[in-house]
Amino acid sequence: MHSRISSLDFPNRRHVLRTAGAGVVALGLPALVLAQGDAPIKIGSLLPRQGPFALQGEATSLGIKVALDQVGNKVLGRPIQLVAYDEPNPLGAQQNMQKLIQEDKVAAVIGGSNSAAGLAIASVASQSRTPTIISAALAREITGKNCNRYVFRNNAPPPVYAKLLARQMLPVGKRWYFLVGAYAYGQEAYQMLKAELTAAGGTDLGMDAAAVGTTDFSSIILKIRQAKPDVVMLGISGTDLAAFLKQYNEFGLRGKIPLGSLTVADEELWSQTGISGVMGKYWHFNNPANGPAEKALNEAVLKETKHPASASCAQGWVCTRMLLAAIEKEKSVDPAAIVRGLETVRPEGVPGYYREWDHQFITRLVMAQVRDTITDKYDPVTVLNASMKMSDFETLYGTREEIGCTMGPI
């Protein structure tokens, strides 16, 4: 039995959703023949309500809600019904994706907080030909060798973040120690960061891989202290990253051995004050490059939560804005029409667009440095690359030959 959350009942991170039993039901074609007139247009979401990415899932859900509120919860003059399920793990995400398609008959899906879940969701989307936007997962395959005409990716893959982070950290020193996750994102982070280090003539002093849910990093921190690297480069995320930053400070290494993190979520930054490092971010609420629509997003979140919009919140908002704009552009919720719309739409105020040949969202990313003294836990970083233009970022996302995406017809 699956739990479902309506658009009027967004869950908090304490709300645990039950998923289907073991076994994956056979896929069928999505039933998207929706009645016209006042019949609601259903949009599905798959975001975590438990585990290391629960806070990010809650924030992404809020971003979706803000985007829907901004259009009066309507598109093509019809009400929007958000059907939200948990993304507890890859199998659970896959099962709930199938339920959204087969039973709830959604027009499109937003979800995928991490690479493992994102790949599972993308696989179902590809087979069922359901327009799907992977909101946060970074795995290269999603828009690379496993790319599909019905799958779009919102976040940037590791090579883009690695290039930006290496530019900041190589001048600090070229003797790096790596701590990454023992999962797809972590391994790609290591490969991409090491490639940048090798190209610059640097030295890899060692690498440790931590499993999801690691709470004690003391032995790894002792190895780092003994290795005496110029820089520690991180490819971990969620509560794992938050736990490491806390313990790194407790060991007295904050400010002594610089940290560079491929990515970070605001929820991890806001959880404590003893943090340090230069970190890649999808978006930042007070980036000087933000436009009026992004500022309006932040104001809406401030009004509702009394704190700024996080990068995860922005991801949900961007995905929803792009999807609604695509439906409006094509005047249809036919799957092929939504795909065509996403490939071509350029909604005002949304900081980016989907590249037509691989469905990668091209946007400006943030390199953020933690302040030496943090006086506001919700604003602990400064933006280092606000002067970069969209054209500067476009060159970082790779060429057709580098990406290796070959899509079939709609």
KEPADREN-909853 format. One record per residue (C-alpha): residue in three letters; x, y, z. Coordinates in pm, 1 decimal, decimal comma, always signed. Layout:
BEGIN
    aa          x          y          z
   Ala          X          Y          Z
...
% end
This chain:
BEGIN
    aa          x          y          z
   Met       +0,0       +0,0       +0,0
   His     +139,4     +336,2     -101,5
   Ser      +82,7     +657,0      +88,5
   Arg       -1,8     +957,5     -122,4
   Ile      +24,4    +1323,1      -39,4
   Ser     -194,8    +1578,0     -208,1
   Ser      -72,5    +1917,6     -319,0
   Leu     -243,5    +2061,0      -14,1
   Asp      -58,3    +1839,4     +233,4
   Phe     +314,9    +1867,9     +184,7
   Pro     +497,4    +1638,9     +427,9
   Asn     +773,0    +1722,6     +662,8
   Arg    +1080,0    +1508,1     +707,8
   Arg     +920,1    +1315,6     +992,6
   His     +644,5    +1185,7     +766,0
   Val     +755,5     +840,6     +651,0
   Leu     +577,5     +706,6     +346,8
   Arg     +523,7     +337,9     +300,3
   Thr     +631,0     +187,0      -31,4
   Ala     +511,7     -118,6     -215,9
   Gly     +629,4     -466,1     -130,9
   Ala     +921,1     -632,9     -303,8
   Gly     +896,7     -708,8     -670,1
   Val     +861,5     -470,0     -961,2
   Val     +536,0     -470,4    -1149,4
   Ala     +543,1     -485,8    -1526,1
   Leu     +547,9     -156,9    -1707,4
   Gly     +260,9      -47,1    -1920,4
   Leu     +214,5     +251,8    -2142,8
   Pro     +123,6     +566,9    -1949,2
   Ala     -245,9     +645,6    -1961,8
   Leu     -231,3    +1014,4    -2032,6
   Val     -555,6    +1064,8    -2218,0
   Leu     -689,6    +1324,7    -1981,4
   Ala    -1032,6    +1470,9    -2002,8
   Gln    -1033,5    +1833,3    -2100,3
   Gly    -1223,5    +2114,1    -1934,8
   Asp    -1190,5    +2124,3    -1559,1
   Ala    -1021,2    +1786,9    -1511,9
   Pro     -698,0    +1830,9    -1314,8
   Ile     -358,7    +1784,3    -1473,3
   Lys     -163,1    +1546,9    -1252,6
   Ile     +206,9    +1600,3    -1189,5
   Gly     +402,0    +1344,1     -990,6
   Ser     +690,6    +1398,6     -751,2
   Leu     +933,4    +1146,1     -603,1
   Leu    +1137,8    +1299,3     -323,9
   Pro    +1289,2    +1156,3       -2,6
   Arg    +1102,0    +1189,4     +326,4
   Gln    +1350,3     +983,2     +526,6
   Gly    +1721,2     +908,3     +536,2
   Pro    +2023,8    +1129,0     +457,1
   Phe    +1844,7    +1336,6     +190,9
   Ala    +1517,3    +1399,3     +376,3
   Leu    +1583,5    +1769,6     +438,9
   Gln    +1668,0    +1826,6      +73,6
   Gly    +1352,9    +1642,1      -27,7
   Glu    +1141,9    +1861,0     +197,7
   Ala    +1301,9    +2175,2      +53,5
   Thr    +1253,7    +2057,9     -306,3
   Ser     +886,2    +1994,6     -230,0
   Leu     +858,6    +2349,8     -101,4
   Gly    +1011,6    +2481,7     -424,0
   Ile     +751,5    +2290,0     -624,3
   Lys     +476,5    +2434,1     -406,1
   Val     +601,1    +2791,6     -454,2
   Ala     +608,7    +2747,0     -833,1
   Leu     +253,6    +2610,0     -831,9
   Asp     +131,5    +2890,3     -605,1
   Gln     +281,4    +3148,0     -842,1
   Val      +58,5    +3026,8    -1126,6
   Gly     -251,1    +2990,6     -911,0
   Asn     -213,7    +2612,0     -919,7
   Lys     -337,4    +2605,8    -1279,1
   Val     -199,0    +2538,8    -1626,1
   Leu     -392,6    +2559,9    -1954,0
   Gly     -678,6    +2688,0    -1740,3
   Arg     -702,7    +2354,0    -1557,7
   Pro     -619,0    +2282,5    -1193,8
   Ile     -293,1    +2106,3    -1114,3
   Gln     -298,0    +1805,8     -884,4
   Leu      +40,0    +1718,2     -736,8
   Val      +74,2    +1348,9     -650,4
   Ala     +374,9    +1307,2     -419,4
   Tyr     +543,6     +985,6     -310,5
   Asp     +851,5     +897,7     -110,3
   Glu    +1188,3     +817,2     -263,9
   Pro    +1316,2     +591,1      +16,2
   Asn    +1575,0     +400,2     -188,5
   Pro    +1629,5     +305,9     -555,3
   Leu    +1385,4      +13,1     -549,6
   Gly    +1121,9     +210,4     -361,4
   Ala    +1163,9     +503,0     -602,1
   Gln    +1121,6     +267,7     -897,5
   Gln     +807,2     +112,7     -751,7
   Asn     +653,3     +449,5     -671,6
   Met     +742,6     +578,0    -1017,5
   Gln     +549,4     +288,8    -1167,8
   Lys     +251,1     +365,0     -944,2
   Leu     +251,7     +731,0    -1051,0
   Ile     +241,0     +622,9    -1415,1
   Gln       +8,2     +325,0    -1403,9
   Glu     -237,7     +412,2    -1127,5
   Asp     -223,0     +789,7    -1086,0
   Lys     -176,5     +854,4    -1458,0
   Val      +44,5    +1159,1    -1415,6
   Ala     +144,5    +1372,5    -1711,4
   Ala     +506,2    +1411,3    -1592,9
   Val     +729,8    +1344,1    -1293,3
   Ile     +985,0    +1547,1    -1094,3
   Gly    +1225,3    +1364,7     -863,6
   Gly    +1560,4    +1198,2     -806,4
   Ser    +1751,2    +1341,5     -509,7
   Asn    +2061,8    +1128,9     -556,8
   Ser    +2230,5     +933,9     -832,7
   Ala    +2110,1     +585,9     -738,3
   Ala    +1745,2     +690,5     -712,2
   Gly    +1776,0     +918,9    -1014,0
   Leu    +1905,5     +637,9    -1235,0
   Ala    +1623,6     +408,4    -1117,6
   Ile    +1358,3     +671,1    -1189,8
   Ala    +1511,8     +755,7    -1527,7
   Ser    +1504,4     +388,4    -1628,3
   Val    +1129,3     +365,6    -1567,4
   Ala    +1070,8     +697,9    -1741,8
   Ser    +1260,4     +578,4    -2047,2
   Gln    +1068,8     +251,3    -2074,6
   Ser     +728,5     +407,3    -2014,4
   Arg     +791,3     +721,0    -2222,0
   Thr     +690,0     +946,1    -1936,0
   Pro     +837,3    +1301,2    -1936,5
   Thr    +1055,4    +1315,2    -1626,7
   Ile    +1286,0    +1578,9    -1479,5
   Ile    +1559,3    +1442,7    -1252,3
   Ser    +1585,2    +1720,4     -996,9
   Ala    +1917,4    +1674,4     -817,0
   Ala    +2101,4    +1354,7     -916,8
   Leu    +2445,0    +1414,5    -1067,8
   Ala    +2529,6    +1078,9    -1231,2
   Arg    +2675,5    +1142,5    -1576,2
   Glu    +2484,8     +852,6    -1733,0
   Ile    +2150,3    +1030,3    -1696,0
   Thr    +2236,4    +1271,8    -1975,5
   Gly    +2527,4    +1065,7    -2108,9
   Lys    +2530,0     +705,2    -2225,3
   Asn    +2185,0     +637,2    -2073,5
   Cys    +2023,1     +953,4    -2208,3
   Asn    +1666,7     +928,2    -2330,4
   Arg    +1426,0    +1156,0    -2509,2
   Tyr    +1184,7    +1150,1    -2215,9
   Val    +1437,7    +1219,2    -1939,1
   Phe    +1572,7    +1563,2    -1846,5
   Arg    +1829,7    +1648,2    -1578,9
   Asn    +1821,7    +1965,1    -1370,0
   Asn    +2149,7    +1954,4    -1174,8
   Ala    +2494,8    +1960,6    -1332,4
   Pro    +2705,2    +1641,6    -1356,3
   Pro    +3031,9    +1605,8    -1160,4
   Pro    +3268,1    +1718,6    -1441,6
   Val    +3116,2    +2067,8    -1441,5
   Tyr    +3146,6    +2113,2    -1065,9
   Ala    +3496,5    +1958,4    -1074,6
   Lys    +3622,2    +2211,6    -1327,7
   Leu    +3486,0    +2502,5    -1126,8
   Leu    +3616,5    +2371,1     -794,4
   Ala    +3961,1    +2288,2     -930,5
   Arg    +4001,3    +2647,4    -1047,9
   Gln    +3954,8    +2758,7     -688,7
   Met    +4162,6    +2491,9     -513,0
   Leu    +4465,7    +2432,4     -738,3
   Pro    +4616,1    +2772,6     -648,7
   Val    +4595,8    +2664,7     -281,3
   Gly    +4810,3    +2357,1     -342,7
   Lys    +4848,1    +2048,2     -561,6
   Arg    +4878,1    +1775,6     -298,6
   Trp    +4522,9    +1652,4     -248,1
   Tyr    +4360,3    +1392,9      -23,6
   Phe    +4016,9    +1264,0     -125,5
   Leu    +3715,8    +1158,4      +80,1
   Val    +3425,8    +1043,3     -135,4
   Gly    +3110,1     +838,5     -106,9
   Ala    +3113,6     +465,2     -177,8
   Tyr    +2837,1     +512,8     -433,7
   Ala    +2796,3     +648,9     -787,0
   Tyr    +2823,1    +1018,6     -702,2
   Gly    +3131,2     +969,9     -485,4
   Gln    +3315,6     +759,3     -738,4
   Glu    +3244,6    +1006,0    -1018,7
   Ala    +3350,8    +1292,4     -794,0
   Tyr    +3684,3    +1120,3     -732,6
   Gln    +3740,5    +1046,0    -1100,4
   Met    +3661,0    +1398,3    -1215,1
   Leu    +3853,4    +1579,1     -941,0
   Lys    +4154,8    +1353,2     -980,2
   Ala    +4151,4    +1418,0    -1356,4
   Glu    +4171,9    +1792,9    -1289,8
   Leu    +4454,6    +1736,8    -1039,6
   Thr    +4650,8    +1510,5    -1275,7
   Ala    +4613,9    +1756,4    -1563,0
   Ala    +4765,7    +2024,7    -1338,3
   Gly    +5058,9    +1804,2    -1240,8
   Gly    +4937,2    +1747,2     -884,7
   Thr    +4970,3    +1452,5     -646,6
   Asp    +4698,8    +1221,7     -516,6
   Leu    +4794,3    +1150,3     -154,5
   Gly    +4515,1     +900,5      -94,7
   Met    +4142,8     +831,8     -112,3
   Asp    +3886,6     +698,7     +133,6
   Ala    +3535,1     +593,5      +36,6
   Ala    +3258,0     +621,4     +298,8
   Ala    +2927,5     +436,2     +285,9
   Val    +2594,7     +620,7     +296,0
   Gly    +2500,7     +693,6     +655,7
   Thr    +2854,7     +706,4     +793,5
   Thr    +2852,0     +885,9    +1129,0
   Asp    +3210,8     +842,2    +1252,4
   Phe    +3487,1     +987,1    +1036,5
   Ser    +3751,8     +995,0    +1310,4
   Ser    +3979,0     +731,1    +1158,1
   Ile    +3971,5     +904,6     +819,5
   Ile    +4040,1    +1243,7     +976,5
   Leu    +4343,0    +1096,3    +1155,5
   Lys    +4473,0     +968,0     +819,5
   Ile    +4421,4    +1313,4     +668,9
   Arg    +4611,8    +1476,3     +952,5
   Gln    +4898,9    +1232,5     +906,1
   Ala    +4910,3    +1280,9     +526,9
   Lys    +4933,2    +1661,5     +563,7
   Pro    +4774,5    +1744,2     +227,2
   Asp    +4748,9    +2093,7      +85,0
   Val    +4376,7    +2036,3      +32,4
   Val    +4111,8    +1779,8     +128,4
   Met    +3865,2    +1726,4     -155,7
   Leu    +3519,4    +1593,4      -68,3
   Gly    +3267,4    +1398,8     -270,0
   Ile    +3015,0    +1311,1       +2,1
   Ser    +2670,7    +1455,6      +57,9
   Gly    +2364,0    +1470,0     +280,3
   Thr    +2402,6    +1395,1     +649,1
   Asp    +2738,5    +1230,9     +571,8
   Leu    +2886,8    +1566,6     +472,8
   Ala    +2731,5    +1741,1     +771,6
   Ala    +2878,9    +1480,7    +1008,9
   Phe    +3224,4    +1508,5     +853,1
   Leu    +3231,8    +1889,3     +871,0
   Lys    +3132,5    +1877,8    +1236,8
   Gln    +3402,7    +1625,9    +1327,1
   Tyr    +3665,8    +1801,2    +1114,8
   Asn    +3607,3    +2111,2    +1326,6
   Glu    +3615,0    +1910,6    +1649,5
   Phe    +3956,1    +1770,5    +1554,0
   Gly    +4084,6    +2125,7    +1522,5
   Leu    +4148,4    +2111,2    +1146,8
   Arg    +3905,4    +2385,6    +1045,7
   Gly    +4111,5    +2656,4     +881,4
   Lys    +4433,2    +2451,7     +900,7
   Ile    +4390,1    +2212,1     +608,1
   Pro    +4158,1    +2370,0     +349,5
   Leu    +3851,7    +2179,6     +230,5
   Gly    +3697,1    +2170,3     -113,2
   Ser    +3358,9    +2000,4     -162,1
   Leu    +3230,4    +1915,2     -507,9
   Thr    +2876,8    +2005,9     -399,7
   Val    +2691,7    +2106,6      -85,9
   Ala    +2327,8    +2156,0       +9,2
   Asp    +2222,4    +2448,6     +223,7
   Glu    +2061,0    +2210,4     +468,6
   Glu    +2410,8    +2076,9     +541,8
   Leu    +2555,2    +2426,6     +579,1
   Trp    +2275,3    +2546,3     +805,9
   Ser    +2305,7    +2253,3    +1046,6
   Gln    +2611,5    +2390,9    +1231,9
   Thr    +2856,6    +2680,3    +1258,9
   Gly    +3189,6    +2494,1    +1268,4
   Ile    +3215,8    +2454,4     +892,4
   Ser    +3481,0    +2557,8     +643,1
   Gly    +3576,1    +2518,1     +279,9
   Val    +3501,4    +2611,8      -79,1
   Met    +3196,2    +2432,4     -210,3
   Gly    +2998,3    +2392,7     -529,1
   Lys    +2632,4    +2491,9     -513,3
   Tyr    +2345,7    +2468,0     -759,4
   Trp    +2212,0    +2808,9     -653,2
   His    +2245,9    +3063,3     -375,8
   Phe    +1973,6    +3293,5     -249,4
   Asn    +2188,2    +3608,2     -234,0
   Asn    +2399,3    +3555,6     -543,0
   Pro    +2442,4    +3903,8     -694,9
   Ala    +2365,6    +3746,8    -1033,8
   Asn    +2011,4    +3646,1     -933,0
   Gly    +1727,6    +3801,5    -1130,1
   Pro    +1386,7    +3929,4    -1011,4
   Ala    +1212,5    +3590,8    -1039,7
   Glu    +1478,7    +3423,8     -825,3
   Lys    +1449,7    +3700,8     -569,9
   Ala    +1071,8    +3652,5     -568,4
   Leu    +1125,9    +3282,2     -496,8
   Asn    +1341,3    +3372,3     -198,9
   Glu    +1085,8    +3621,2      -69,6
   Ala     +809,7    +3361,2      -93,3
   Val    +1014,8    +3110,7     +104,1
   Leu    +1111,7    +3370,9     +363,1
   Lys     +746,1    +3453,4     +414,3
   Glu     +652,2    +3088,7     +463,2
   Thr     +950,1    +2953,2     +657,9
   Lys    +1126,5    +3258,7     +806,0
   His    +1452,7    +3150,2     +642,1
   Pro    +1596,5    +3191,6     +289,8
   Ala    +1534,4    +2956,9       +0,4
   Ser    +1787,5    +2676,6      -21,7
   Ala    +1948,4    +2542,2     -337,6
   Ser    +1725,6    +2232,3     -309,5
   Cys    +1422,9    +2458,7     -294,4
   Ala    +1542,7    +2635,1     -609,1
   Gln    +1577,4    +2299,1     -782,6
   Gly    +1212,6    +2216,4     -719,6
   Trp    +1106,8    +2563,5     -832,8
   Val    +1313,2    +2547,6    -1154,0
   Cys    +1189,9    +2199,5    -1249,1
   Thr     +828,2    +2301,3    -1197,9
   Arg     +862,5    +2633,3    -1378,8
   Met    +1020,1    +2457,2    -1678,3
   Leu     +754,5    +2185,7    -1686,5
   Leu     +462,8    +2429,1    -1664,2
   Ala     +616,4    +2653,0    -1930,0
   Ala     +658,1    +2353,1    -2161,2
   Ile     +292,7    +2252,7    -2118,5
   Glu     +178,7    +2611,7    -2181,7
   Lys     +400,2    +2641,1    -2488,1
   Glu     +266,0    +2324,3    -2649,5
   Lys      -92,3    +2367,6    -2520,0
   Ser      -91,3    +1997,4    -2444,6
   Val       -9,0    +1730,4    -2185,5
   Asp      +64,8    +1469,8    -2449,1
   Pro     +402,1    +1313,0    -2354,3
   Ala     +569,4    +1393,5    -2685,4
   Ala     +441,6    +1750,9    -2670,5
   Ile     +581,9    +1800,7    -2319,7
   Val     +919,8    +1671,2    -2440,0
   Arg     +919,8    +1911,0    -2734,3
   Gly     +825,3    +2193,2    -2500,1
   Leu    +1102,2    +2119,3    -2250,8
   Glu    +1355,9    +2104,3    -2532,2
   Thr    +1269,7    +2449,8    -2659,9
   Val    +1104,8    +2659,4    -2388,8
   Arg    +1285,7    +2955,7    -2233,0
   Pro    +1059,9    +3089,2    -1954,6
   Glu    +1136,2    +3439,2    -1836,2
   Gly    +1318,9    +3448,5    -1505,3
   Val    +1434,2    +3085,8    -1501,4
   Pro    +1817,4    +3088,4    -1499,7
   Gly    +1884,2    +2831,5    -1769,1
   Tyr    +1751,4    +2599,3    -2038,1
   Tyr    +1756,0    +2232,7    -2138,4
   Arg    +2011,2    +2152,5    -2405,2
   Glu    +1814,3    +1986,7    -2683,4
   Trp    +2058,1    +1709,9    -2775,1
   Asp    +2117,7    +1565,2    -2426,6
   His    +1849,5    +1729,3    -2205,8
   Gln    +2105,2    +1868,9    -1963,4
   Phe    +1989,8    +2187,9    -1789,5
   Ile    +2247,1    +2455,2    -1864,3
   Thr    +2263,6    +2703,8    -1579,4
   Arg    +2508,1    +2911,9    -1382,4
   Leu    +2645,0    +2731,5    -1079,3
   Val    +2790,5    +2881,3     -763,2
   Met    +3132,1    +2844,9     -605,1
   Ala    +3080,5    +2942,2     -241,9
   Gln    +3338,1    +3000,1      +30,9
   Val    +3247,0    +2962,8     +397,0
   Arg    +3307,0    +3284,0     +586,9
   Asp    +3581,3    +3291,0     +850,5
   Thr    +3326,5    +3424,0    +1097,8
   Ile    +2964,3    +3314,3    +1065,8
   Thr    +2716,7    +3553,8    +1222,4
   Asp    +2405,1    +3428,1    +1041,8
   Lys    +2372,0    +3051,6    +1006,8
   Tyr    +2149,6    +3098,5     +701,1
   Asp    +2412,8    +3305,5     +522,4
   Pro    +2745,4    +3134,5     +596,7
   Val    +2906,7    +3171,0     +254,0
   Thr    +3017,2    +3427,6       -0,2
   Val    +2983,6    +3371,8     -375,6
   Leu    +3321,3    +3359,7     -551,8
   Asn    +3210,9    +3347,8     -915,6
   Ala    +2917,6    +3589,8     -942,3
   Ser    +3084,2    +3765,5    -1237,2
   Met    +3073,4    +3454,7    -1460,6
   Lys    +2833,0    +3486,9    -1751,7
   Met    +2607,3    +3215,8    -1892,8
   Ser    +2839,8    +3181,4    -2191,5
   Asp    +3125,3    +3103,8    -1950,9
   Phe    +2925,8    +2817,6    -1802,6
   Glu    +2805,6    +2679,4    -2135,7
   Thr    +3159,2    +2579,7    -2231,5
   Leu    +3194,8    +2373,6    -1910,5
   Tyr    +2907,7    +2135,4    -1981,4
   Gly    +3089,1    +1941,0    -2253,2
   Thr    +3054,4    +1870,7    -2623,4
   Arg    +2852,7    +1598,8    -2793,9
   Glu    +3166,9    +1389,1    -2826,3
   Glu    +3253,5    +1427,5    -2457,6
   Ile    +2901,0    +1356,1    -2334,2
   Gly    +2831,8    +1051,2    -2550,3
   Cys    +2453,9    +1093,0    -2566,1
   Thr    +2261,4     +944,6    -2858,0
   Met    +1886,5     +990,8    -2836,3
   Gly    +1616,4     +816,8    -3031,0
   Pro    +1297,7     +972,6    -3167,3
   Ile    +1006,4    +1076,0    -2949,5
% end
